[in-house]
């Protein structure tokens, strides 16, 4: 019985750990890419698009 409850616990915890690992990877990737000019251009475009929600009303 102890092993079944333990396995249930790991099943409940593992998605959280996986999510945390993914978040860490994303944060590290963003930190590494923050210096690249392409990423800065994309960030600027995202910023502009956020402030112009009706830039393309016909589409």
Helices and strands as residue ranges (DSSP letters): H 2-33, H 37-51
